[in-house]
Amino acid sequence: MEAVREAGAEVVAVATIVDQATGAAEKIKDGAGVPYLFAFGKDELGLD
C-alpha cells in the first residue's frame, strides 16, 4: 500500500478472496486505516 500511496493514489480499501487469518486484517485496519474486505474465511473453505 505504501508504494501505491507514494505513486499518488489513494487506498480506500483492501480486498481479497480468502482471509487466511494470519493477522493481516488487523494490521491493515489498525495500521493503514483502511477497511479490509474478504469473501471467505479459510475455515469456511475447510482450509484450517
N, CA, C and O atoms as a GROMACS GRO file, in nm:
protein
  192
    1MET      N    1   0.081  -0.118   0.000
    1MET     CA    2   0.000   0.000   0.000
    1MET      C    3   0.086   0.125   0.000
    1MET      O    4   0.049   0.227  -0.058
    2GLU      N    5   0.200   0.116   0.064
    2GLU     CA    6   0.286   0.233   0.071
    2GLU      C    7   0.330   0.276  -0.068
    2GLU      O    8   0.332   0.395  -0.099
    3ALA      N    9   0.366   0.180  -0.153
    3ALA     CA   10   0.408   0.213  -0.289
    3ALA      C   11   0.296   0.278  -0.368
    3ALA      O   12   0.319   0.370  -0.447
    4VAL      N   13   0.175   0.231  -0.347
    4VAL     CA   14   0.059   0.289  -0.415
    4VAL      C   15   0.039   0.433  -0.370
    4VAL      O   16   0.014   0.522  -0.452
    5ARG      N   17   0.050   0.455  -0.242
    5ARG     CA   18   0.034   0.591  -0.188
    5ARG      C   19   0.147   0.682  -0.236
    5ARG      O   20   0.123   0.798  -0.269
    6GLU      N   21   0.269   0.630  -0.240
    6GLU     CA   22   0.382   0.710  -0.288
    6GLU      C   23   0.367   0.748  -0.435
    6GLU      O   24   0.420   0.850  -0.479
    7ALA      N   25   0.294   0.666  -0.509
    7ALA     CA   26   0.269   0.695  -0.650
    7ALA      C   27   0.158   0.798  -0.668
    7ALA      O   28   0.129   0.840  -0.780
    8GLY      N   29   0.097   0.840  -0.557
    8GLY     CA   30  -0.004   0.944  -0.563
    8GLY      C   31  -0.147   0.895  -0.561
    8GLY      O   32  -0.240   0.975  -0.573
    9ALA      N   33  -0.167   0.765  -0.547
    9ALA     CA   34  -0.302   0.711  -0.544
    9ALA      C   35  -0.354   0.705  -0.401
    9ALA      O   36  -0.277   0.707  -0.305
   10GLU      N   37  -0.484   0.699  -0.388
   10GLU     CA   38  -0.548   0.689  -0.258
   10GLU      C   39  -0.598   0.546  -0.238
   10GLU      O   40  -0.676   0.496  -0.319
   11VAL      N   41  -0.554   0.481  -0.133
   11VAL     CA   42  -0.601   0.346  -0.100
   11VAL      C   43  -0.727   0.362  -0.016
   11VAL      O   44  -0.724   0.421   0.092
   12VAL      N   45  -0.839   0.309  -0.065
   12VAL     CA   46  -0.965   0.323   0.007
   12VAL      C   47  -1.007   0.194   0.075
   12VAL      O   48  -1.092   0.197   0.165
   13ALA      N   49  -0.950   0.080   0.035
   13ALA     CA   50  -0.980  -0.049   0.096
   13ALA      C   51  -0.884  -0.153   0.041
   13ALA      O   52  -0.820  -0.133  -0.062
   14VAL      N   53  -0.876  -0.264   0.112
   14VAL     CA   54  -0.802  -0.381   0.065
   14VAL      C   55  -0.901  -0.495   0.057
   14VAL      O   56  -0.975  -0.520   0.153
   15ALA      N   57  -0.903  -0.566  -0.055
   15ALA     CA   58  -0.997  -0.677  -0.074
   15ALA      C   59  -0.921  -0.802  -0.116
   15ALA      O   60  -0.825  -0.796  -0.192
   16THR      N   61  -0.968  -0.915  -0.065
   16THR     CA   62  -0.911  -1.044  -0.101
   16THR      C   63  -1.023  -1.146  -0.110
   16THR      O   64  -1.131  -1.126  -0.055
   17ILE      N   65  -0.996  -1.255  -0.177
   17ILE     CA   66  -1.098  -1.361  -0.187
   17ILE      C   67  -1.102  -1.441  -0.057
   17ILE      O   68  -1.210  -1.461   0.000
   18VAL      N   69  -0.986  -1.488  -0.010
   18VAL     CA   70  -0.980  -1.572   0.110
   18VAL      C   71  -0.896  -1.503   0.218
   18VAL      O   72  -0.781  -1.467   0.194
   19ASP      N   73  -0.955  -1.486   0.336
   19ASP     CA   74  -0.880  -1.437   0.451
   19ASP      C   75  -0.819  -1.558   0.520
   19ASP      O   76  -0.891  -1.646   0.567
   20GLN      N   77  -0.687  -1.563   0.526
   20GLN     CA   78  -0.618  -1.679   0.582
   20GLN      C   79  -0.592  -1.668   0.731
   20GLN      O   80  -0.520  -1.751   0.787
   21ALA      N   81  -0.648  -1.568   0.796
   21ALA     CA   82  -0.639  -1.550   0.941
   21ALA      C   83  -0.494  -1.545   0.989
   21ALA      O   84  -0.457  -1.613   1.084
   22THR      N   85  -0.412  -1.464   0.922
   22THR     CA   86  -0.272  -1.450   0.959
   22THR      C   87  -0.246  -1.324   1.039
   22THR      O   88  -0.132  -1.297   1.079
   23GLY      N   89  -0.350  -1.246   1.064
   23GLY     CA   90  -0.334  -1.119   1.135
   23GLY      C   91  -0.326  -1.000   1.041
   23GLY      O   92  -0.316  -0.886   1.086
   24ALA      N   93  -0.329  -1.026   0.912
   24ALA     CA   94  -0.319  -0.917   0.814
   24ALA      C   95  -0.438  -0.821   0.825
   24ALA      O   96  -0.421  -0.700   0.809
   25ALA      N   97  -0.556  -0.874   0.852
   25ALA     CA   98  -0.675  -0.788   0.860
   25ALA      C   99  -0.657  -0.682   0.967
   25ALA      O  100  -0.685  -0.564   0.943
   26GLU      N  101  -0.610  -0.722   1.084
   26GLU     CA  102  -0.590  -0.627   1.193
   26GLU      C  103  -0.480  -0.528   1.160
   26GLU      O  104  -0.492  -0.409   1.188
   27LYS      N  105  -0.373  -0.578   1.099
   27LYS     CA  106  -0.261  -0.491   1.064
   27LYS      C  107  -0.305  -0.385   0.962
   27LYS      O  108  -0.266  -0.269   0.972
   28ILE      N  109  -0.386  -0.425   0.866
   28ILE     CA  110  -0.433  -0.331   0.764
   28ILE      C  111  -0.531  -0.231   0.823
   28ILE      O  112  -0.519  -0.111   0.801
   29LYS      N  113  -0.629  -0.281   0.898
   29LYS     CA  114  -0.730  -0.192   0.957
   29LYS      C  115  -0.668  -0.095   1.057
   29LYS      O  116  -0.696   0.025   1.053
   30ASP      N  117  -0.585  -0.147   1.145
   30ASP     CA  118  -0.529  -0.063   1.252
   30ASP      C  119  -0.410   0.020   1.203
   30ASP      O  120  -0.399   0.137   1.237
   31GLY      N  121  -0.323  -0.040   1.125
   31GLY     CA  122  -0.202   0.028   1.081
   31GLY      C  123  -0.221   0.122   0.964
   31GLY      O  124  -0.169   0.233   0.964
   32ALA      N  125  -0.297   0.077   0.865
   32ALA     CA  126  -0.314   0.158   0.744
   32ALA      C  127  -0.441   0.241   0.747
   32ALA      O  128  -0.455   0.337   0.672
   33GLY      N  129  -0.534   0.203   0.834
   33GLY     CA  130  -0.656   0.281   0.848
   33GLY      C  131  -0.753   0.269   0.733
   33GLY      O  132  -0.828   0.362   0.704
   34VAL      N  133  -0.752   0.153   0.665
   34VAL     CA  134  -0.847   0.130   0.557
   34VAL      C  135  -0.922   0.000   0.585
   34VAL      O  136  -0.871  -0.088   0.653
   35PRO      N  137  -1.043  -0.012   0.532
   35PRO     CA  138  -1.119  -0.136   0.551
   35PRO      C  139  -1.051  -0.255   0.484
   35PRO      O  140  -0.987  -0.241   0.380
   36TYR      N  141  -1.067  -0.372   0.545
   36TYR     CA  142  -1.017  -0.499   0.491
   36TYR      C  143  -1.139  -0.584   0.462
   36TYR      O  144  -1.215  -0.616   0.553
   37LEU      N  145  -1.158  -0.622   0.338
   37LEU     CA  146  -1.276  -0.696   0.296
   37LEU      C  147  -1.234  -0.832   0.241
   37LEU      O  148  -1.132  -0.842   0.173
   38PHE      N  149  -1.312  -0.936   0.270
   38PHE     CA  150  -1.284  -1.068   0.213
   38PHE      C  151  -1.414  -1.141   0.187
   38PHE      O  152  -1.516  -1.116   0.251
   39ALA      N  153  -1.409  -1.233   0.090
   39ALA     CA  154  -1.528  -1.308   0.053
   39ALA      C  155  -1.548  -1.429   0.144
   39ALA      O  156  -1.661  -1.460   0.182
   40PHE      N  157  -1.438  -1.498   0.180
   40PHE     CA  158  -1.446  -1.620   0.259
   40PHE      C  159  -1.334  -1.623   0.362
   40PHE      O  160  -1.223  -1.575   0.337
   41GLY      N  161  -1.363  -1.679   0.476
   41GLY     CA  162  -1.259  -1.711   0.573
   41GLY      C  163  -1.206  -1.850   0.542
   41GLY      O  164  -1.278  -1.931   0.484
   42LYS      N  165  -1.082  -1.878   0.579
   42LYS     CA  166  -1.024  -2.009   0.545
   42LYS      C  167  -1.102  -2.124   0.607
   42LYS      O  168  -1.109  -2.232   0.549
   43ASP      N  169  -1.161  -2.102   0.724
   43ASP     CA  170  -1.240  -2.207   0.788
   43ASP      C  171  -1.367  -2.239   0.709
   43ASP      O  172  -1.414  -2.353   0.711
   44GLU      N  173  -1.422  -2.141   0.641
   44GLU     CA  174  -1.541  -2.164   0.559
   44GLU      C  175  -1.512  -2.256   0.441
   44GLU      O  176  -1.602  -2.321   0.388
   45LEU      N  177  -1.387  -2.261   0.400
   45LEU     CA  178  -1.347  -2.343   0.286
   45LEU      C  179  -1.278  -2.472   0.328
   45LEU      O  180  -1.227  -2.546   0.244
   46GLY      N  181  -1.276  -2.498   0.458
   46GLY     CA  182  -1.213  -2.619   0.508
   46GLY      C  183  -1.061  -2.615   0.500
   46GLY      O  184  -0.997  -2.719   0.483
   47LEU      N  185  -1.003  -2.496   0.512
   47LEU     CA  186  -0.859  -2.480   0.499
   47LEU      C  187  -0.791  -2.461   0.634
   47LEU      O  188  -0.687  -2.395   0.642
   48ASP      N  189  -0.847  -2.517   0.738
   48ASP     CA  190  -0.790  -2.499   0.873
   48ASP      C  191  -0.651  -2.548   0.884
   48ASP      O  192  -0.591  -2.539   0.991
   0.00000   0.00000   0.00000
